[in-house]
Amino acid sequence: MIKAKLWGQIVEKLADLNMDAKEKIIRVKSLNDAILFKAEVIGVKGIICLENKSNEESEIVVKKVDPVEWKKLR
């Protein structure tokens, strides 16, 4: 389990991801390679996503959740 503050903003496109996410867990509706790479550069601790389209391996923990659990996250 990752202990960190959940970043309140949902990342919908690459431009939404910035240094505010450093050392935090981010929420991404659809994770792709570009968002994953930028998250690594920024230093994101973890990613919670609805859909994972990335085929790349990463040291960042990625957790895919179902829509019911997604709605519970704030």
SELOFI-537531 format. One record per residue (C-alpha): y, z, x; residue in one letter. Coordinates in steps of 0.1 Angstrom, whole numbers, padded with zeros to 4 digits, always signed. Layout:
N
YZXA...
//
This chain:
74
+0000+0000+0000M+0035-0009+0012I+0062+0018+0008K+0096+0002+0005A+0124-0003-0019K+0119-0032-0042L+0146-0058-0038W+0161-0061-0073G+0169-0098-0071Q+0142-0124-0077I+0141-0152-0052V+0139-0185-0070E+0150-0208-0042K+0154-0206-0005L+0191-0200-0006A+0185-0168-0026D+0168-0152+0004L+0192-0136+0028N+0195-0107+0052M+0198-0082+0023D+0160-0085+0021A+0153-0073+0056K+0127-0045+0057E+0122-0047+0019K+0097-0061-0006I+0109-0092-0024I+0099-0108-0057R+0093-0145-0057V+0083-0165-0088K+0067-0193-0068S+0060-0187-0031L+0061-0218-0009N+0059-0223+0028D+0097-0225+0033A+0103-0191+0016I+0075-0175+0035L+0088-0188+0069F+0124-0176+0061K+0110-0142+0049A+0093-0139+0083E+0124-0147+0102V+0145-0122+0082I+0119-0094+0085G+0107-0089+0050V+0080-0063+0046K+0062-0078+0017G+0062-0104-0011I+0052-0100-0047I+0047-0133-0064C+0035-0149-0097L+0023-0180-0080E+0014-0186-0044N+0017-0223-0033K+0018-0214+0004S-0012-0223+0025N+0001-0206+0056E-0011-0173+0071E+0015-0146+0076S+0018-0111+0088E+0038-0104+0057I+0017-0088+0029V+0016-0111-0001V+0005-0097-0035K+0000-0121-0064K+0004-0104-0098V-0002-0115-0133D+0027-0120-0158P+0022-0087-0175V+0026-0068-0143E+0055-0090-0132W+0075-0079-0163K+0070-0042-0153K+0087-0047-0120L+0124-0040-0118R
//
